Amino acid sequence: MRIVFFGTPEFAVPSLRALVGEGFDLAAVITQPDRPQGRSRSRTVPSPVHVAAKEADIPVFQPETPNTADTVALLERHAPDIGVVVAYGHILKQALLDVPAKGMLNVHASLLPALRGAAPIEHAILGGLDTTGITVMRMVARMDEGPIALQVPTPIAPDETGGELTVRLAELGALALVEALALIETDAAVWHEQDHEHATFAPKISRELASIRWEEPASRIARQARAFDPRPGAWTTLRDREVKLFGPILGIEPAEGAPGEIVETDPALIVATGDGAVQFLDVQPAGRPRMAAADWIRGRGAATGDTFA
């Protein structure tokens, strides 16, 4: 089975490597262009998928946008049996979806129709779900609405972060993709239409969504800190300076305080909320690396009675 693979971030790398390891015929990899990094923006860095494809000696193409006649012609030249899309970062239009003989598969990090969209992992934790998973579906022109070939559920641990869940789902997605392709190759796949009436959505993470509102319950704020760990980080301000907070612990019974007030610093950073309190193990002050909250406190970064805004 001849495959063209679309993907960009680290999440997509296990799927690409699984296809290589299983001996699938990878005709080409399409990923986003190298992006400038560093303060001077003078150095460009390839995507993780670009690096993995080069290691496997697979031809790489990097269109600024895929939905052009040139990219359609590129796919037609490679004559893929099927396309595979894993966290590519662009919505593919029908002209591209129509090129592979068996269509395009997408590996999505939720149990569709739940959490359609760009950030299903973060929204699963933020929404307090105890289960998520991987869906392998055939792509259609509408976002994440295609028929499903395979779903694999997995529990979300009570203290699991967005970063940790991303790593697990990337590996689970690779296994599910190989299984789905084996079913399709032998004409054994059974496709199931989604129940669109029960769809929920997981839009891109905005700065506003990552902003902590201390009047909310401790449980919601703890989920927020876990969902956005390590990126972009749940943030607040202290003395007009941004601080990101990580490693939340619930079940704390401190002295009473107003929402956002630091009610304890010894032996731990404990902050009052609209309902209860949260202890934070790590912080990241603006312009500084992530550090233990205890070290930040010892450096006079915060004191009891200070209030996050």
C-alpha positions as CSV (number, residue, x, y, z in Angstrom):
1,M,0.0,0.0,0.0
2,R,1.6,3.3,-1.2
3,I,1.2,6.1,1.3
4,V,1.6,9.9,1.4
5,F,2.0,11.1,5.0
6,F,1.0,14.6,6.2
7,G,2.3,15.7,9.6
8,T,4.3,18.3,11.5
9,P,4.8,18.1,15.3
10,E,6.3,15.5,17.6
11,F,2.9,14.0,18.1
12,A,3.0,12.7,14.5
13,V,6.5,11.1,14.7
14,P,5.5,7.8,16.3
15,S,2.9,7.2,13.5
16,L,5.5,7.9,10.8
17,R,8.0,5.7,12.4
18,A,5.4,2.9,12.9
19,L,4.6,3.0,9.1
20,V,8.3,2.7,8.3
21,G,8.8,-0.1,10.8
22,E,5.9,-2.1,9.4
23,G,7.3,-1.9,5.9
24,F,4.7,0.4,4.3
25,D,5.6,2.1,1.1
26,L,6.1,5.8,2.1
27,A,6.0,7.7,-1.2
28,A,6.4,11.1,0.3
29,V,6.1,13.2,3.5
30,I,4.4,16.6,3.4
31,T,5.1,18.8,6.4
32,Q,5.1,22.5,7.2
33,P,8.1,24.7,6.1
34,D,11.1,25.1,8.4
35,R,10.3,28.0,10.9
36,P,12.7,30.7,12.2
37,Q,13.6,30.5,15.8
38,G,15.8,32.4,18.3
39,R,15.8,36.1,19.2
40,S,17.2,37.1,15.8
41,R,14.9,34.8,13.9
42,S,17.9,34.1,11.6
43,R,18.0,30.3,12.2
44,T,15.4,28.0,10.7
45,V,14.4,24.7,12.4
46,P,12.8,21.8,10.6
47,S,9.6,20.2,12.0
48,P,10.0,16.9,14.0
49,V,8.3,15.1,11.1
50,H,10.8,16.6,8.6
51,V,13.7,15.3,10.7
52,A,12.2,11.8,11.1
53,A,11.4,11.6,7.4
54,K,15.0,12.5,6.4
55,E,16.3,9.8,8.9
56,A,14.2,7.3,7.0
57,D,15.2,8.6,3.6
58,I,11.7,9.6,2.6
59,P,11.2,12.5,0.2
60,V,10.0,15.6,2.0
61,F,7.9,18.4,0.6
62,Q,7.1,21.7,2.5
63,P,4.4,23.8,0.8
64,E,3.4,26.9,2.7
65,T,-0.2,25.9,2.1
66,P,-1.2,22.5,0.8
67,N,-4.4,23.5,-0.9
68,T,-2.9,24.5,-4.3
69,A,-2.8,23.0,-7.7
70,D,0.9,22.3,-7.3
71,T,0.3,20.1,-4.2
72,V,-2.5,18.3,-6.0
73,A,-0.2,17.6,-8.9
74,L,2.5,16.5,-6.5
75,L,0.2,13.9,-5.0
76,E,-1.0,12.7,-8.4
77,R,2.6,12.1,-9.5
78,H,3.2,9.9,-6.4
79,A,-0.1,8.0,-7.1
80,P,-0.7,7.1,-3.4
81,D,-3.2,4.4,-2.5
82,I,-4.0,6.2,0.7
83,G,-3.1,9.4,2.5
84,V,-2.4,9.6,6.2
85,V,-2.8,12.9,8.2
86,V,-1.5,13.2,11.7
87,A,-1.5,16.7,13.3
88,Y,-0.5,18.4,10.1
89,G,-1.8,21.8,11.0
90,H,-3.8,22.6,7.8
91,I,-7.4,21.6,6.8
92,L,-7.2,19.8,3.5
93,K,-9.7,20.6,0.8
94,Q,-11.6,18.2,-1.3
95,A,-9.3,18.4,-4.3
96,L,-6.5,16.9,-2.2
97,L,-8.7,14.4,-0.4
98,D,-9.8,13.0,-3.7
99,V,-6.3,12.1,-5.0
100,P,-5.5,8.9,-3.0
101,A,-7.5,5.9,-4.4
102,K,-8.6,4.8,-0.9
103,G,-9.0,8.4,0.5
104,M,-7.2,10.1,3.4
105,L,-7.1,8.8,6.9
106,N,-6.8,11.1,10.0
107,V,-5.4,10.1,13.4
108,H,-7.4,12.2,15.9
109,A,-6.6,12.4,19.6
110,S,-10.2,12.0,20.9
111,L,-13.1,9.6,20.7
112,L,-15.1,11.3,18.0
113,P,-17.6,12.9,17.8
114,A,-16.3,14.2,21.1
115,L,-13.7,17.0,20.9
116,R,-13.5,17.8,17.3
117,G,-10.9,20.4,16.5
118,A,-7.3,21.5,17.1
119,A,-6.8,20.9,20.8
120,P,-8.6,17.7,21.9
121,I,-6.0,16.6,24.5
122,E,-6.0,19.9,26.4
123,H,-9.7,20.1,26.3
124,A,-10.2,16.6,27.5
125,I,-8.2,17.4,30.7
126,L,-9.8,20.8,31.1
127,G,-13.3,19.4,30.8
128,G,-12.6,16.8,33.5
129,L,-13.0,13.7,31.3
130,D,-11.8,10.5,32.8
131,T,-11.5,8.8,29.4
132,T,-10.3,9.8,26.0
133,G,-8.6,8.0,23.1
134,I,-7.7,7.8,19.5
135,T,-10.0,7.8,16.4
136,V,-8.8,6.7,13.0
137,M,-11.3,8.1,10.4
138,R,-11.6,8.8,6.7
139,M,-11.3,12.5,6.1
140,V,-14.1,14.6,4.5
141,A,-14.2,18.3,3.7
142,R,-15.9,19.1,7.0
143,M,-13.6,19.1,10.0
144,D,-13.4,15.8,11.9
145,E,-16.8,14.6,10.6
146,G,-15.7,11.6,8.5
147,P,-16.7,7.9,9.1
148,I,-14.7,6.0,11.7
149,A,-12.6,2.9,11.0
150,L,-11.2,2.3,14.5
151,Q,-11.3,3.8,18.0
152,V,-9.1,3.0,21.0
153,P,-10.1,4.4,24.4
154,T,-7.7,5.1,27.2
155,P,-8.2,6.5,30.8
156,I,-6.9,9.9,31.9
157,A,-5.0,9.7,35.2
158,P,-6.1,12.1,37.9
159,D,-2.8,13.9,37.9
160,E,-1.9,13.5,34.2
161,T,-0.7,16.6,32.3
162,G,-1.4,17.6,28.8
163,G,2.2,16.8,27.9
164,E,2.1,13.4,29.4
165,L,-1.2,12.5,27.8
166,T,0.1,13.8,24.4
167,V,3.0,11.3,24.6
168,R,0.7,8.4,25.4
169,L,-1.8,9.2,22.7
170,A,0.9,9.7,20.1
171,E,2.1,6.1,20.7
172,L,-1.5,4.8,20.9
173,G,-2.3,6.6,17.7
174,A,0.6,4.9,15.9
175,L,-0.6,1.5,16.9
176,A,-4.2,2.3,16.0
177,L,-3.0,3.6,12.6
178,V,-1.2,0.4,11.7
179,E,-4.2,-1.7,12.7
180,A,-6.6,0.4,10.7
181,L,-4.4,0.3,7.6
182,A,-4.2,-3.5,7.9
183,L,-8.0,-3.7,8.0
184,I,-8.3,-1.4,5.0
185,E,-5.6,-3.3,3.0
186,T,-7.5,-6.6,3.5
187,D,-11.0,-4.9,2.9
188,A,-11.9,-5.9,6.5
189,A,-12.5,-2.3,7.7
190,V,-16.1,-1.6,8.9
191,W,-16.8,2.1,8.7
192,H,-19.2,3.8,11.2
193,E,-20.8,7.2,10.6
194,Q,-20.4,9.6,13.5
195,D,-23.4,10.8,15.6
196,H,-23.1,14.5,14.7
197,E,-25.8,15.5,17.2
198,H,-23.5,14.6,20.0
199,A,-20.4,16.4,18.7
200,T,-18.4,18.6,21.0
201,F,-15.5,20.9,20.1
202,A,-11.9,21.6,21.1
203,P,-10.8,24.9,19.6
204,K,-7.2,26.2,19.6
205,I,-5.9,27.2,23.0
206,S,-6.1,31.0,23.3
207,R,-4.2,33.1,25.8
208,E,-7.5,33.9,27.5
209,L,-8.4,30.3,28.0
210,A,-5.0,29.7,29.7
211,S,-5.5,32.7,32.0
212,I,-6.4,31.6,35.6
213,R,-9.6,33.1,37.1
214,W,-9.1,32.7,40.8
215,E,-12.8,33.0,41.6
216,E,-13.4,29.6,39.9
217,P,-13.3,26.4,42.0
218,A,-10.0,24.8,42.9
219,S,-10.8,21.7,40.8
220,R,-11.2,23.8,37.6
221,I,-8.0,25.7,38.2
222,A,-6.1,22.5,38.9
223,R,-7.4,21.0,35.6
224,Q,-6.3,24.1,33.9
225,A,-2.7,23.9,35.2
226,R,-2.5,20.2,34.2
227,A,-4.1,20.7,30.7
228,F,-1.6,23.4,29.7
229,D,1.5,21.8,31.2
230,P,4.1,22.2,29.7
231,R,2.6,24.5,27.0
232,P,1.3,27.2,27.0
233,G,1.2,27.1,30.8
234,A,-1.7,28.3,32.9
235,W,-0.8,31.9,33.8
236,T,-1.7,34.6,36.2
237,T,0.0,37.9,37.4
238,L,1.7,39.0,40.6
239,R,2.7,42.6,40.9
240,D,1.9,43.1,37.2
241,R,4.4,40.3,36.3
242,E,3.2,37.1,34.5
243,V,3.7,33.8,36.4
244,K,2.8,30.3,35.1
245,L,1.8,27.7,37.6
246,F,2.3,23.9,37.3
247,G,1.9,20.8,39.4
248,P,-1.4,21.4,41.1
249,I,-2.4,19.4,44.2
250,L,-5.9,19.4,45.6
251,G,-7.3,18.4,49.0
252,I,-5.6,21.3,50.8
253,E,-7.2,22.9,53.8
254,P,-5.4,26.2,54.5
255,A,-6.4,29.3,56.4
256,E,-9.1,31.3,54.7
257,G,-8.2,33.8,52.0
258,A,-9.6,35.8,49.1
259,P,-9.5,34.2,45.7
260,G,-6.0,34.4,44.4
261,E,-4.4,35.1,47.8
262,I,-1.3,33.2,48.7
263,V,-2.3,31.7,52.1
264,E,0.8,29.6,52.7
265,T,4.4,29.5,51.5
266,D,6.0,27.3,54.1
267,P,6.4,24.5,53.3
268,A,4.4,24.9,50.1
269,L,2.8,27.5,47.8
270,I,-0.9,27.3,48.5
271,V,-3.4,29.7,46.8
272,A,-7.0,30.3,47.8
273,T,-9.7,30.0,45.0
274,G,-13.4,30.7,44.8
275,D,-14.0,27.2,46.3
276,G,-11.1,25.6,48.2
277,A,-7.4,26.0,47.6
278,V,-4.6,24.6,45.3
279,Q,-1.0,23.8,46.1
280,F,1.4,24.4,43.2
281,L,4.7,22.5,42.9
282,D,6.3,24.5,40.1
283,V,6.3,28.1,38.8
284,Q,7.7,29.9,35.8
285,P,8.1,33.7,36.3
286,A,8.2,35.8,33.2
287,G,11.6,35.6,31.5
288,R,12.9,32.8,33.7
289,P,12.9,29.0,33.4
290,R,10.5,26.7,35.2
291,M,11.5,26.1,38.8
292,A,10.3,24.6,42.1
293,A,7.8,26.9,43.8
294,A,9.9,26.5,47.0
295,D,12.9,28.0,45.2
296,W,10.9,30.9,43.9
297,I,9.6,31.6,47.4
298,R,13.1,31.5,48.9
299,G,14.2,34.0,46.3
300,R,11.5,36.3,47.5
301,G,9.4,35.8,44.4
302,A,6.2,35.7,46.6
303,A,5.1,35.9,50.2
304,T,2.1,35.0,52.3
305,G,-0.6,37.6,51.8
306,D,0.4,38.4,48.2
307,T,-2.5,38.1,45.7
308,F,-2.4,36.8,42.2
309,A,-4.6,38.9,39.8
